[in-house]
Amino acid sequence: TEEQLEIEQRKLRKLEEKLCMSVEEFLAKYRSLRDSMRKGMAARTEMVEANLRLVISIVKKYMNRKGRTSSPRRPHGRLTSKPRCRCSRPARGPLFSPKGA
């Protein structure tokens, strides 16, 4: 109805005053920002994928060093060297070594 139309027009005028720009300008800037965000996300995704490919290629080169072709030195899932018990000394407790037994 006409009353609802007037109410909506008032709301638009208040919004224009609050934003200091017309609704058309606001929508144009919004669309531009949305497009820029999409391009940025696409660039980010592309960069992450490229970085992953680089990491994989470096790992493959490292794995093929010194005649090792398939299996890594450490089991899967363990990235750091954990201390292992070399021997047990009953009086003083176990002796730990970071290089293993």
N, C-alpha and C positions, 0 to 999 in steps of 0.2 A: 504494500500500500504506500501511499504518499508519506505517511508519518514515518514508516520504517526507512524509506528512502532519505528523508530529512535527517533522521538519527544517524544513519550511516555516513551521510555527507558531513555532518558535524564531527563525527569520529575521524574522518579523513582529514578535515581541516586541523583538528587538534594534533593529529599525527604529523602533519606537514609542519606545524608550528614547532612541535617538539624536535623534529629532525632537522629543521631549518632547510628543508628542500622539498620539492614536490614528490608526489608518490611515484611519478614516472622516473624521476631521477634516482629515487631510492631503489626502484626495481631494476633499473639499468645497472646501478652499482652492485646490487645484490647478485645479479646474473654474472657480472664480471668477476666478482669475488668467488662465486661458486665454480666458475670455469677455471680460475687460477688455482683453486684448491684441488680440483680434479687433476689438473696438469701436475701439480706438486706431488700429489699422492702417486701418480703414475711414474714420475721421475724417481721418487723414493723407492718404489717397488723395483724398478729397473736397477737402481743402484744396489739394493740388497741382493738381488739375484746375481748381479755381476760380482759382488764381493764373495758370495757363496761359491761361485764358479772358481774364483781365484783361490780361495782357501782349499777347495777340493783339489785343484791342480797342484798346489804346494804340498799338500799331504801326500798325493800320489808320487811326486818326485822324491819326497823324504822316504816313503815306504820302499822305493826301488833302490835306495842306496846300499852299497856294500853287499851286493848280491842277494839281498832279501827281496823276494818278489811278491809274496802274498801275505805272510803273517807278520804282524807287528811284534815288537819286543815284549810289550806289556799286553796283558789280556784286555779285551774290550771293556770300556767303562771306567778304567782306572787311569787317571791323568797324572797323579802325583805319586811319588815314592812314599810308601808307608813304612814305618819302622817295623822290623821283624825281630823276633826273639832269636838270638844266635845260640845261646845256651842258657841253662838254668844254673844259678848258684844258690843252693839252699840257704846259706847263711845270709846272703845279701839280696837275693831276689834275681829276677831275670836280667840279662844283659841285652840291651837293644842296640841295633845297628841300622842306620838308614839305608845301607846298601844291600841288606838281606843276608841270609844265612850262607 
